Amino acid sequence: MPVLAEVPAERRELAARVRELVEEIVHTDAPAADLLTAAEWIAGATALLRTARRDRPMLLAHDGGYQVSMHSPVEGPGNPLAPPMTGLVAADGEMRATAVLSGAYEGPPGRVHGGWVAALLDHAVGRAVACAGLPAMTVSLTVDYRRGTPYGVPLTVRARFTGSEGRRVFATGEIVADGEVTAEASAILVAIRGLPASTQDG
Ligand SMILES: CCCCC/C=C\C/C=C\C/C=C\C/C=C\CCCC(=O)SCCNC(=O)CCNC(=O)[C@H](O)C(C)(C)COP(=O)(O)OP(=O)(O)OC[C@H]1O[C@@H](n2cnc3c(N)ncnc32)[C@H](O)[C@@H]1OP(=O)(O)O
């Protein structure tokens, strides 16, 4: 898999514009004719991109010193599905980042969909154990939804490696909004054999 020195600015830009588009699509009250016009413009942009299609979606890049897939659906700066994530620090078995999810992620009224809450936590525990030197895949994730996770405000996502037994690796994590824990996770992961060392840097 190709590893780029950094996430290309034009990939960040394109994904950021599409994120805005998705947010406006779920909030707009524009008249039907405008919706159809917008759909046509978007189809034009899609056709342009399709002229140079790559088979595999994933590309790795260095971002703030960490090797990440720029197309990760959770933190990939080049994937518009990923909410913008800032201040990501992952070192010594602990990770921390701030994410702001838009209304496009709504589940219960005014709250982030629980599946997305779980996705953030799944990703966070994966990152935490990777930066402990144990890249692993989640085989069990228990999420306790303590209160609704709001959208449109900064969410602190944290996770930490807590130990290992054979190939099993353990981690916990939580999401904090406005100083309150909204969801907590406890995870079991299984260490992946034969992953190149270069992908273990958080
Ligand atoms: C291509 C690899 C990508 C890995 C990415 C990870 C890190 C990369 C590094 C940096 C990137 C940074 C951040 C990335 C963050 C997230 C990336 C997204 C990752 C995910 O999005 S991830 C969520 C979805 N995840 C799956 O898609 C896993 C599906 N799964 C499997 O693919 C198999 O399950 C596999 C291969 C994992 C293991 O299979 P296997 O055959 O090699 O191993 P086996 O079954 O023998 O289990 C071994 C030991 O785990 C115990 N064990 C198993 N299952 C258990 C359970 N449920 N509860 C308690 N213990 C369990 C057994 O009891 C045994 O324990 P013991 O060794 O003590 O006997």
The ligand as a Tripos MOL2 file, in Angstrom:
@<TRIPOS>MOLECULE
LIG
   69    71     1     0     0
SMALL
NO_CHARGES

@<TRIPOS>ATOM
      1 C1         -5.5210   -5.6760    8.2990 C.3       1 LIG1
      2 C2         -5.3510   -5.3370    9.7360 C.3       1 LIG1
      3 C3         -5.7680   -3.9330   10.1230 C.3       1 LIG1
      4 C4         -5.5550   -3.7540   11.6060 C.3       1 LIG1
      5 C5         -5.6080   -2.3360   11.9530 C.3       1 LIG1
      6 C6         -5.0940   -2.1230   13.3050 C.2       1 LIG1
      7 C7         -4.0760   -1.3420   13.5650 C.2       1 LIG1
      8 C8         -3.2940   -0.6880   12.5110 C.3       1 LIG1
      9 C9         -2.3420    0.2710   13.0750 C.2       1 LIG1
     10 C10        -2.5490    1.5880   13.1130 C.2       1 LIG1
     11 C11        -3.8020    2.1860   12.6790 C.3       1 LIG1
     12 C12        -4.3500    2.9920   13.7910 C.2       1 LIG1
     13 C13        -5.6170    3.0100   14.1020 C.2       1 LIG1
     14 C14        -6.5850    2.1650   13.4040 C.3       1 LIG1
     15 C15        -7.7820    1.9930   14.2180 C.2       1 LIG1
     16 C16        -8.7200    1.2160   13.8360 C.2       1 LIG1
     17 C17        -8.6490    0.4610   12.5840 C.3       1 LIG1
     18 C18        -9.9850   -0.1450   12.3310 C.3       1 LIG1
     19 C19        -9.9830   -1.5270   12.8890 C.3       1 LIG1
     20 C20       -11.3420   -2.1000   12.9400 C.2       1 LIG1
     21 O1        -12.2780   -1.6230   12.3680 O.2       1 LIG1
     22 S1        -11.4760   -3.4820   13.8730 S.3       1 LIG1
     23 C21       -13.2350   -3.7690   13.9980 C.3       1 LIG1
     24 C22       -13.7100   -4.9420   13.2030 C.3       1 LIG1
     25 N1        -13.0610   -6.1340   13.6260 N.am      1 LIG1
     26 C23       -12.8950   -7.1450   12.7840 C.2       1 LIG1
     27 O2        -13.2410   -7.0760   11.6310 O.2       1 LIG1
     28 C24       -12.2450   -8.3830   13.3640 C.3       1 LIG1
     29 C25       -12.9410   -9.6270   12.8370 C.3       1 LIG1
     30 N2        -12.3280  -10.7840   13.4390 N.am      1 LIG1
     31 C26       -11.2970  -11.4170   12.8480 C.2       1 LIG1
     32 O3        -10.9130  -11.1230   11.7160 O.2       1 LIG1
     33 C27       -10.6560  -12.5010   13.6440 C.3       1 LIG1
     34 O4        -11.3870  -12.7470   14.8150 O.3       1 LIG1
     35 C28        -9.2070  -12.1660   14.0110 C.3       1 LIG1
     36 C29        -8.3160  -12.2080   12.7490 C.3       1 LIG1
     37 C30        -9.0980  -10.7750   14.6740 C.3       1 LIG1
     38 C31        -8.6770  -13.1880   15.0010 C.3       1 LIG1
     39 O5         -8.8800  -14.4330   14.4340 O.3       1 LIG1
     40 P1         -7.7460  -15.5760   14.6130 P.3       1 LIG1
     41 O6         -8.2990  -16.8300   14.0100 O.co2     1 LIG1
     42 O7         -6.4300  -15.0810   14.1700 O.co2     1 LIG1
     43 O8         -7.6410  -15.6920   16.1760 O.3       1 LIG1
     44 P2         -8.5140  -16.5640   17.2350 P.3       1 LIG1
     45 O9         -9.9160  -16.6960   16.8150 O.co2     1 LIG1
     46 O10        -7.7460  -17.8230   17.4950 O.co2     1 LIG1
     47 O11        -8.4750  -15.6210   18.5240 O.3       1 LIG1
     48 C32        -7.2540  -15.1970   19.1130 C.3       1 LIG1
     49 C33        -7.4730  -14.9900   20.5680 C.3       1 LIG1
     50 O12        -8.5230  -14.0000   20.7530 O.3       1 LIG1
     51 C34        -9.6030  -14.5600   21.5340 C.3       1 LIG1
     52 N3        -10.8870  -14.0190   21.0140 N.ar      1 LIG1
     53 C35       -11.3040  -14.0340   19.7430 C.ar      1 LIG1
     54 N4        -12.4900  -13.4560   19.6460 N.ar      1 LIG1
     55 C36       -12.8310  -13.0770   20.8940 C.ar      1 LIG1
     56 C37       -13.9610  -12.4160   21.4450 C.ar      1 LIG1
     57 N5        -14.9900  -12.0400   20.6790 N.pl3     1 LIG1
     58 N6        -13.9700  -12.1610   22.7630 N.ar      1 LIG1
     59 C38       -12.9330  -12.5380   23.5420 C.ar      1 LIG1
     60 N7        -11.8240  -13.1560   23.0610 N.ar      1 LIG1
     61 C39       -11.8000  -13.4310   21.7830 C.ar      1 LIG1
     62 C40        -9.4930  -16.0480   21.3330 C.3       1 LIG1
     63 O13       -10.0830  -16.7420   22.3980 O.3       1 LIG1
     64 C41        -7.9890  -16.2330   21.2930 C.3       1 LIG1
     65 O14        -7.4860  -16.1460   22.6120 O.3       1 LIG1
     66 P3         -6.2420  -17.0690   23.0860 P.3       1 LIG1
     67 O15        -5.1070  -16.7460   22.1310 O.co2     1 LIG1
     68 O16        -5.9920  -16.6180   24.4790 O.co2     1 LIG1
     69 O17        -6.7280  -18.4710   22.9450 O.co2     1 LIG1
@<TRIPOS>BOND
     1     1     2 1
     2     2     3 1
     3     3     4 1
     4     4     5 1
     5     5     6 1
     6     6     7 2
     7     7     8 1
     8     8     9 1
     9     9    10 2
    10    10    11 1
    11    11    12 1
    12    12    13 2
    13    13    14 1
    14    14    15 1
    15    15    16 2
    16    16    17 1
    17    17    18 1
    18    18    19 1
    19    19    20 1
    20    20    21 2
    21    20    22 1
    22    22    23 1
    23    23    24 1
    24    24    25 1
    25    25    26 1
    26    26    27 2
    27    26    28 1
    28    28    29 1
    29    29    30 1
    30    30    31 1
    31    31    32 2
    32    31    33 1
    33    33    34 1
    34    33    35 1
    35    35    36 1
    36    35    37 1
    37    35    38 1
    38    38    39 1
    39    39    40 1
    40    40    41 2
    41    40    42 1
    42    40    43 1
    43    43    44 1
    44    44    45 2
    45    44    46 1
    46    44    47 1
    47    47    48 1
    48    48    49 1
    49    49    50 1
    50    49    64 1
    51    50    51 1
    52    51    52 1
    53    51    62 1
    54    52    53 ar
    55    52    61 ar
    56    53    54 ar
    57    54    55 ar
    58    55    56 ar
    59    55    61 ar
    60    56    57 1
    61    56    58 ar
    62    58    59 ar
    63    59    60 ar
    64    60    61 ar
    65    62    63 1
    66    62    64 1
    67    64    65 1
    68    65    66 1
    69    66    67 2
    70    66    68 1
    71    66    69 1
@<TRIPOS>SUBSTRUCTURE
     1 LIG1         1 GROUP 0 **** ****
